[in-house]
Amino acid sequence: MQPRYLERCRRFLPTLTLGLAGGGLAYWCQLPLPWLLGAMVATTVAALAGVPLQSPGKGRQGVLVVIGVMLGSAFTADMTGEVAAWGISLVIMLAATAVMMIFSVWFSRRIAGHSWETALYAGVPGGVSAVTGMALSSGADLRVIGITHAVRILVLLVAIPPVLQFIGHIDISNASVAASQWLWMPDFSDIVWLLLAGVIGVWLGKRLHLPSPLLFGPALVSAALHFSGITHAAVPPLVIAFAQAVIGISVGVRFAGAPVSEVGVAMLMAFIQALVLLMLAIFAAWAGHWLTGYSAAAALLAYMPGGAPELSLVALTLGIEPAFVTTHHLLRITLLVLLLPLLLRRLVSNA
């Protein structure tokens, strides 16, 4: 390993320890989604308190590959009929996304007073990594965009357990892994298939220029392997818990260097916007459940505005139709990335 890489790992170790401690405490308290929410809350509080934290950096990229492989394992051969019936739900998701986008841009522009560029990129319901990269070449306020997306994901993840309990269809309390299952590991051949899915998936994702290639590339390859019946390999619970903790940390550290006293208004605006978007997602989920018969819980995670890795991981952890949720987020992010330049030109020309 290169000395510089080892130094980054060493600097990240205290942040990782804090996140794992938060996740472990949440698990001990038998809270829902303990490793994700515990790590996220612990690092968010520390970041807002001014504690110097380090981003996972390339560690998060590796975790995205793991999550992609895990998500692909949800696509099994007996899903053929279900996949064909997802059309109506995908249309509902796109309609809900359009409504969310219109509200977010209007709110950011008219209420928060941001520029059209900032309003558009901050209002995109998802794809924070791709959106931030696209915003670099514009006149958008990157700090507002980052805060808006970070607060939105934070609000959505914290809201998931009570909202799922409210709408029913799932018992969060029974979703945790038993202590006896933590040390389970797949056999050697399954490990090889999982590694191949990750390596080939990263190459394919970059080759096809997929949005979030490290997530969706491995997901596609893993889905093909599992859907065809070539392998039924599963990722061990210990790896899943670690992935949740790193994703939770990656959300929390986004607030580092953003003291509430200086960016309080931006955070308040982002919080209000996130609550409205959450309400829209709940309404769309009920509509989707009524029209298609799909679980309202699955529809909610599929329609929620943002955080494809986070929300797909929640669906996988809780066993809420992860293939269904992942497919919706992949379609949404792909279309948004393709349409954003056109929308920006239209907004600026009409301003």
Contacts in CASP RR format, 6 or more apart in sequence:
PFRMAT RR
TARGET T0000
AUTHOR 0000-0000-0000
METHOD contacts of the structure
MODEL  1
MQPRYLERCRRFLPTLTLGLAGGGLAYWCQLPLPWLLGAMVATTVAALAG
VPLQSPGKGRQGVLVVIGVMLGSAFTADMTGEVAAWGISLVIMLAATAVM
MIFSVWFSRRIAGHSWETALYAGVPGGVSAVTGMALSSGADLRVIGITHA
VRILVLLVAIPPVLQFIGHIDISNASVAASQWLWMPDFSDIVWLLLAGVI
GVWLGKRLHLPSPLLFGPALVSAALHFSGITHAAVPPLVIAFAQAVIGIS
VGVRFAGAPVSEVGVAMLMAFIQALVLLMLAIFAAWAGHWLTGYSAAAAL
LAYMPGGAPELSLVALTLGIEPAFVTTHHLLRITLLVLLLPLLLRRLVSN
A
5 58 0 8 1.000
8 54 0 8 1.000
8 57 0 8 1.000
8 58 0 8 1.000
11 54 0 8 1.000
12 54 0 8 1.000
12 55 0 8 1.000
12 56 0 8 1.000
12 57 0 8 1.000
12 59 0 8 1.000
14 54 0 8 1.000
15 43 0 8 1.000
15 53 0 8 1.000
15 54 0 8 1.000
15 55 0 8 1.000
15 56 0 8 1.000
15 249 0 8 1.000
15 253 0 8 1.000
16 56 0 8 1.000
16 245 0 8 1.000
16 246 0 8 1.000
16 249 0 8 1.000
18 42 0 8 1.000
18 43 0 8 1.000
18 46 0 8 1.000
18 53 0 8 1.000
18 249 0 8 1.000
19 38 0 8 1.000
19 39 0 8 1.000
19 42 0 8 1.000
19 43 0 8 1.000
19 245 0 8 1.000
19 248 0 8 1.000
19 249 0 8 1.000
20 39 0 8 1.000
20 245 0 8 1.000
21 42 0 8 1.000
22 38 0 8 1.000
22 39 0 8 1.000
22 41 0 8 1.000
22 42 0 8 1.000
23 34 0 8 1.000
23 35 0 8 1.000
23 37 0 8 1.000
23 38 0 8 1.000
23 39 0 8 1.000
23 42 0 8 1.000
23 245 0 8 1.000
24 34 0 8 1.000
24 35 0 8 1.000
24 38 0 8 1.000
25 38 0 8 1.000
25 42 0 8 1.000
26 33 0 8 1.000
26 34 0 8 1.000
26 35 0 8 1.000
26 37 0 8 1.000
26 38 0 8 1.000
26 41 0 8 1.000
27 34 0 8 1.000
27 35 0 8 1.000
27 176 0 8 1.000
30 173 0 8 1.000
30 176 0 8 1.000
31 37 0 8 1.000
31 38 0 8 1.000
31 161 0 8 1.000
32 160 0 8 1.000
32 161 0 8 1.000
32 172 0 8 1.000
32 173 0 8 1.000
32 175 0 8 1.000
32 176 0 8 1.000
33 157 0 8 1.000
33 160 0 8 1.000
33 161 0 8 1.000
33 172 0 8 1.000
33 175 0 8 1.000
33 244 0 8 1.000
33 314 0 8 1.000
33 317 0 8 1.000
33 318 0 8 1.000
34 176 0 8 1.000
35 241 0 8 1.000
35 242 0 8 1.000
35 244 0 8 1.000
35 245 0 8 1.000
36 157 0 8 1.000
36 244 0 8 1.000
36 245 0 8 1.000
36 247 0 8 1.000
36 248 0 8 1.000
36 310 0 8 1.000
36 313 0 8 1.000
36 314 0 8 1.000
36 317 0 8 1.000
37 157 0 8 1.000
37 158 0 8 1.000
37 161 0 8 1.000
37 248 0 8 1.000
38 248 0 8 1.000
39 244 0 8 1.000
39 245 0 8 1.000
39 246 0 8 1.000
39 247 0 8 1.000
39 248 0 8 1.000
39 249 0 8 1.000
40 154 0 8 1.000
40 157 0 8 1.000
40 248 0 8 1.000
40 249 0 8 1.000
40 251 0 8 1.000
40 252 0 8 1.000
41 158 0 8 1.000
43 53 0 8 1.000
43 248 0 8 1.000
43 249 0 8 1.000
43 251 0 8 1.000
43 252 0 8 1.000
43 253 0 8 1.000
44 154 0 8 1.000
44 251 0 8 1.000
44 252 0 8 1.000
44 255 0 8 1.000
46 53 0 8 1.000
47 53 0 8 1.000
47 252 0 8 1.000
47 253 0 8 1.000
47 254 0 8 1.000
47 255 0 8 1.000
47 256 0 8 1.000
47 257 0 8 1.000
47 258 0 8 1.000
48 255 0 8 1.000
48 258 0 8 1.000
48 259 0 8 1.000
48 260 0 8 1.000
50 256 0 8 1.000
50 257 0 8 1.000
50 259 0 8 1.000
52 256 0 8 1.000
53 252 0 8 1.000
53 253 0 8 1.000
53 256 0 8 1.000
54 253 0 8 1.000
55 250 0 8 1.000
55 253 0 8 1.000
55 256 0 8 1.000
56 63 0 8 1.000
56 246 0 8 1.000
56 249 0 8 1.000
56 250 0 8 1.000
56 253 0 8 1.000
59 246 0 8 1.000
60 246 0 8 1.000
60 247 0 8 1.000
60 250 0 8 1.000
61 214 0 8 1.000
62 214 0 8 1.000
63 242 0 8 1.000
63 243 0 8 1.000
63 246 0 8 1.000
63 247 0 8 1.000
64 212 0 8 1.000
64 214 0 8 1.000
64 215 0 8 1.000
64 309 0 8 1.000
65 198 0 8 1.000
65 201 0 8 1.000
65 202 0 8 1.000
65 214 0 8 1.000
65 215 0 8 1.000
65 218 0 8 1.000
66 235 0 8 1.000
66 239 0 8 1.000
66 243 0 8 1.000
67 215 0 8 1.000
67 243 0 8 1.000
67 247 0 8 1.000
67 309 0 8 1.000
67 312 0 8 1.000
67 313 0 8 1.000
67 316 0 8 1.000
68 198 0 8 1.000
68 215 0 8 1.000
68 216 0 8 1.000
68 217 0 8 1.000
68 218 0 8 1.000
68 219 0 8 1.000
68 222 0 8 1.000
68 312 0 8 1.000
69 194 0 8 1.000
69 197 0 8 1.000
69 198 0 8 1.000
69 218 0 8 1.000
69 219 0 8 1.000
69 222 0 8 1.000
69 235 0 8 1.000
70 222 0 8 1.000
70 235 0 8 1.000
70 240 0 8 1.000
70 243 0 8 1.000
70 313 0 8 1.000
70 316 0 8 1.000
70 322 0 8 1.000
71 215 0 8 1.000
71 219 0 8 1.000
71 222 0 8 1.000
71 223 0 8 1.000
71 312 0 8 1.000
71 316 0 8 1.000
71 322 0 8 1.000
71 323 0 8 1.000
71 326 0 8 1.000
72 197 0 8 1.000
72 218 0 8 1.000
72 219 0 8 1.000
72 220 0 8 1.000
72 222 0 8 1.000
72 223 0 8 1.000
72 226 0 8 1.000
72 322 0 8 1.000
72 323 0 8 1.000
72 326 0 8 1.000
73 222 0 8 1.000
73 223 0 8 1.000
73 226 0 8 1.000
73 232 0 8 1.000
73 233 0 8 1.000
73 234 0 8 1.000
73 235 0 8 1.000
74 223 0 8 1.000
74 226 0 8 1.000
74 316 0 8 1.000
74 321 0 8 1.000
74 322 0 8 1.000
74 323 0 8 1.000
74 326 0 8 1.000
75 222 0 8 1.000
75 223 0 8 1.000
75 226 0 8 1.000
75 227 0 8 1.000
75 323 0 8 1.000
76 226 0 8 1.000
76 227 0 8 1.000
76 229 0 8 1.000
76 232 0 8 1.000
77 227 0 8 1.000
77 228 0 8 1.000
77 229 0 8 1.000
79 227 0 8 1.000
79 323 0 8 1.000
82 324 0 8 1.000
83 323 0 8 1.000
83 327 0 8 1.000
85 292 0 8 1.000
86 324 0 8 1.000
86 327 0 8 1.000
86 328 0 8 1.000
88 288 0 8 1.000
88 291 0 8 1.000
88 292 0 8 1.000
89 288 0 8 1.000
89 292 0 8 1.000
89 294 0 8 1.000
89 299 0 8 1.000
89 302 0 8 1.000
89 324 0 8 1.000
89 328 0 8 1.000
90 327 0 8 1.000
90 328 0 8 1.000
90 331 0 8 1.000
92 284 0 8 1.000
92 287 0 8 1.000
92 288 0 8 1.000
92 291 0 8 1.000
92 292 0 8 1.000
92 299 0 8 1.000
92 303 0 8 1.000
93 284 0 8 1.000
93 302 0 8 1.000
93 303 0 8 1.000
93 328 0 8 1.000
93 331 0 8 1.000
93 332 0 8 1.000
94 331 0 8 1.000
94 332 0 8 1.000
94 335 0 8 1.000
95 284 0 8 1.000
96 280 0 8 1.000
96 281 0 8 1.000
96 284 0 8 1.000
96 303 0 8 1.000
97 125 0 8 1.000
97 303 0 8 1.000
97 305 0 8 1.000
97 332 0 8 1.000
97 336 0 8 1.000
99 280 0 8 1.000
99 284 0 8 1.000
100 125 0 8 1.000
100 277 0 8 1.000
100 280 0 8 1.000
100 281 0 8 1.000
100 305 0 8 1.000
101 123 0 8 1.000
101 124 0 8 1.000
101 125 0 8 1.000
103 273 0 8 1.000
103 276 0 8 1.000
103 277 0 8 1.000
103 280 0 8 1.000
104 119 0 8 1.000
104 122 0 8 1.000
104 123 0 8 1.000
104 124 0 8 1.000
104 125 0 8 1.000
104 273 0 8 1.000
104 277 0 8 1.000
104 305 0 8 1.000
105 119 0 8 1.000
105 120 0 8 1.000
105 123 0 8 1.000
105 347 0 8 1.000
107 269 0 8 1.000
107 272 0 8 1.000
107 273 0 8 1.000
107 276 0 8 1.000
108 114 0 8 1.000
108 118 0 8 1.000
108 119 0 8 1.000
108 122 0 8 1.000
108 123 0 8 1.000
108 148 0 8 1.000
108 269 0 8 1.000
108 273 0 8 1.000
109 115 0 8 1.000
109 116 0 8 1.000
109 119 0 8 1.000
111 269 0 8 1.000
112 119 0 8 1.000
112 144 0 8 1.000
112 265 0 8 1.000
112 266 0 8 1.000
112 269 0 8 1.000
113 119 0 8 1.000
114 122 0 8 1.000
114 141 0 8 1.000
114 144 0 8 1.000
115 139 0 8 1.000
115 140 0 8 1.000
115 141 0 8 1.000
116 344 0 8 1.000
116 347 0 8 1.000
116 348 0 8 1.000
116 351 0 8 1.000
117 135 0 8 1.000
117 138 0 8 1.000
117 139 0 8 1.000
117 140 0 8 1.000
117 344 0 8 1.000
117 348 0 8 1.000
118 139 0 8 1.000
118 140 0 8 1.000
118 141 0 8 1.000
118 144 0 8 1.000
118 145 0 8 1.000
119 347 0 8 1.000
120 140 0 8 1.000
120 340 0 8 1.000
120 343 0 8 1.000
120 344 0 8 1.000
120 347 0 8 1.000
121 131 0 8 1.000
121 132 0 8 1.000
121 134 0 8 1.000
121 135 0 8 1.000
121 138 0 8 1.000
121 140 0 8 1.000
121 145 0 8 1.000
121 340 0 8 1.000
122 140 0 8 1.000
122 144 0 8 1.000
122 145 0 8 1.000
122 146 0 8 1.000
122 148 0 8 1.000
122 149 0 8 1.000
122 270 0 8 1.000
123 148 0 8 1.000
123 273 0 8 1.000
124 131 0 8 1.000
124 336 0 8 1.000
124 340 0 8 1.000
125 277 0 8 1.000
125 305 0 8 1.000
125 306 0 8 1.000
125 332 0 8 1.000
125 336 0 8 1.000
126 149 0 8 1.000
126 305 0 8 1.000
126 306 0 8 1.000
126 307 0 8 1.000
126 308 0 8 1.000
126 329 0 8 1.000
126 332 0 8 1.000
126 333 0 8 1.000
126 336 0 8 1.000
127 211 0 8 1.000
127 212 0 8 1.000
127 306 0 8 1.000
127 307 0 8 1.000
127 308 0 8 1.000
127 333 0 8 1.000
127 336 0 8 1.000
127 337 0 8 1.000
128 146 0 8 1.000
128 149 0 8 1.000
128 153 0 8 1.000
128 306 0 8 1.000
128 307 0 8 1.000
129 212 0 8 1.000
130 211 0 8 1.000
130 212 0 8 1.000
130 333 0 8 1.000
130 337 0 8 1.000
131 145 0 8 1.000
131 149 0 8 1.000
131 336 0 8 1.000
131 340 0 8 1.000
132 142 0 8 1.000
132 145 0 8 1.000
132 146 0 8 1.000
132 149 0 8 1.000
134 337 0 8 1.000
134 340 0 8 1.000
134 341 0 8 1.000
135 142 0 8 1.000
135 145 0 8 1.000
136 142 0 8 1.000
138 344 0 8 1.000
143 258 0 8 1.000
143 263 0 8 1.000
143 266 0 8 1.000
144 266 0 8 1.000
146 254 0 8 1.000
147 254 0 8 1.000
147 255 0 8 1.000
147 258 0 8 1.000
147 263 0 8 1.000
147 266 0 8 1.000
147 267 0 8 1.000
147 270 0 8 1.000
148 266 0 8 1.000
148 269 0 8 1.000
148 270 0 8 1.000
148 273 0 8 1.000
149 254 0 8 1.000
149 306 0 8 1.000
150 251 0 8 1.000
150 252 0 8 1.000
150 254 0 8 1.000
150 255 0 8 1.000
150 270 0 8 1.000
151 267 0 8 1.000
151 270 0 8 1.000
151 271 0 8 1.000
151 274 0 8 1.000
152 270 0 8 1.000
152 273 0 8 1.000
152 274 0 8 1.000
152 277 0 8 1.000
152 305 0 8 1.000
152 306 0 8 1.000
153 251 0 8 1.000
153 306 0 8 1.000
153 307 0 8 1.000
153 310 0 8 1.000
154 251 0 8 1.000
154 252 0 8 1.000
154 274 0 8 1.000
155 271 0 8 1.000
155 274 0 8 1.000
155 275 0 8 1.000
155 278 0 8 1.000
156 274 0 8 1.000
156 278 0 8 1.000
156 304 0 8 1.000
156 305 0 8 1.000
156 306 0 8 1.000
156 307 0 8 1.000
156 310 0 8 1.000
156 311 0 8 1.000
157 248 0 8 1.000
157 251 0 8 1.000
157 310 0 8 1.000
157 314 0 8 1.000
159 278 0 8 1.000
160 301 0 8 1.000
160 314 0 8 1.000
161 172 0 8 1.000
163 278 0 8 1.000
163 282 0 8 1.000
163 300 0 8 1.000
164 170 0 8 1.000
164 172 0 8 1.000
164 297 0 8 1.000
164 300 0 8 1.000
164 318 0 8 1.000
165 172 0 8 1.000
167 282 0 8 1.000
167 285 0 8 1.000
167 286 0 8 1.000
167 296 0 8 1.000
167 297 0 8 1.000
167 300 0 8 1.000
168 296 0 8 1.000
168 297 0 8 1.000
169 295 0 8 1.000
169 296 0 8 1.000
169 297 0 8 1.000
170 295 0 8 1.000
170 297 0 8 1.000
170 318 0 8 1.000
170 320 0 8 1.000
172 318 0 8 1.000
175 317 0 8 1.000
175 318 0 8 1.000
175 319 0 8 1.000
177 237 0 8 1.000
177 241 0 8 1.000
181 237 0 8 1.000
182 237 0 8 1.000
182 238 0 8 1.000
182 241 0 8 1.000
183 238 0 8 1.000
184 236 0 8 1.000
184 237 0 8 1.000
185 191 0 8 1.000
185 236 0 8 1.000
186 194 0 8 1.000
186 233 0 8 1.000
186 234 0 8 1.000
186 235 0 8 1.000
186 236 0 8 1.000
189 231 0 8 1.000
189 233 0 8 1.000
190 231 0 8 1.000
190 232 0 8 1.000
190 233 0 8 1.000
190 234 0 8 1.000
191 233 0 8 1.000
193 225 0 8 1.000
193 230 0 8 1.000
193 231 0 8 1.000
193 233 0 8 1.000
194 222 0 8 1.000
194 233 0 8 1.000
194 235 0 8 1.000
196 221 0 8 1.000
196 225 0 8 1.000
197 218 0 8 1.000
197 221 0 8 1.000
197 222 0 8 1.000
197 225 0 8 1.000
198 218 0 8 1.000
198 221 0 8 1.000
198 222 0 8 1.000
200 221 0 8 1.000
201 217 0 8 1.000
201 218 0 8 1.000
201 220 0 8 1.000
201 221 0 8 1.000
201 222 0 8 1.000
202 213 0 8 1.000
202 214 0 8 1.000
202 217 0 8 1.000
202 218 0 8 1.000
204 217 0 8 1.000
204 220 0 8 1.000
204 221 0 8 1.000
205 213 0 8 1.000
205 214 0 8 1.000
205 216 0 8 1.000
205 217 0 8 1.000
205 220 0 8 1.000
206 213 0 8 1.000
208 217 0 8 1.000
210 216 0 8 1.000
210 217 0 8 1.000
210 220 0 8 1.000
210 334 0 8 1.000
211 330 0 8 1.000
211 333 0 8 1.000
211 334 0 8 1.000
211 337 0 8 1.000
212 308 0 8 1.000
212 309 0 8 1.000
212 333 0 8 1.000
215 308 0 8 1.000
215 309 0 8 1.000
215 312 0 8 1.000
216 330 0 8 1.000
219 326 0 8 1.000
219 330 0 8 1.000
223 323 0 8 1.000
225 231 0 8 1.000
226 232 0 8 1.000
226 233 0 8 1.000
240 316 0 8 1.000
240 317 0 8 1.000
243 313 0 8 1.000
244 313 0 8 1.000
244 317 0 8 1.000
247 309 0 8 1.000
247 310 0 8 1.000
247 313 0 8 1.000
248 310 0 8 1.000
251 310 0 8 1.000
258 267 0 8 1.000
260 267 0 8 1.000
277 305 0 8 1.000
278 304 0 8 1.000
280 305 0 8 1.000
281 300 0 8 1.000
281 303 0 8 1.000
281 304 0 8 1.000
281 305 0 8 1.000
282 300 0 8 1.000
284 299 0 8 1.000
284 303 0 8 1.000
285 296 0 8 1.000
285 297 0 8 1.000
285 299 0 8 1.000
285 300 0 8 1.000
285 302 0 8 1.000
285 303 0 8 1.000
286 296 0 8 1.000
286 299 0 8 1.000
288 294 0 8 1.000
288 296 0 8 1.000
288 299 0 8 1.000
289 295 0 8 1.000
289 296 0 8 1.000
289 299 0 8 1.000
292 299 0 8 1.000
294 321 0 8 1.000
294 324 0 8 1.000
295 320 0 8 1.000
295 321 0 8 1.000
297 318 0 8 1.000
297 320 0 8 1.000
298 315 0 8 1.000
298 320 0 8 1.000
298 321 0 8 1.000
298 324 0 8 1.000
298 325 0 8 1.000
301 311 0 8 1.000
301 312 0 8 1.000
301 314 0 8 1.000
301 315 0 8 1.000
301 320 0 8 1.000
301 325 0 8 1.000
302 311 0 8 1.000
302 324 0 8 1.000
302 325 0 8 1.000
302 327 0 8 1.000
302 328 0 8 1.000
302 329 0 8 1.000
303 328 0 8 1.000
304 311 0 8 1.000
306 329 0 8 1.000
307 329 0 8 1.000
308 326 0 8 1.000
308 329 0 8 1.000
308 330 0 8 1.000
308 332 0 8 1.000
308 333 0 8 1.000
311 325 0 8 1.000
311 329 0 8 1.000
312 322 0 8 1.000
312 325 0 8 1.000
312 326 0 8 1.000
312 329 0 8 1.000
314 320 0 8 1.000
315 321 0 8 1.000
315 322 0 8 1.000
315 324 0 8 1.000
315 325 0 8 1.000
315 326 0 8 1.000
316 322 0 8 1.000
END
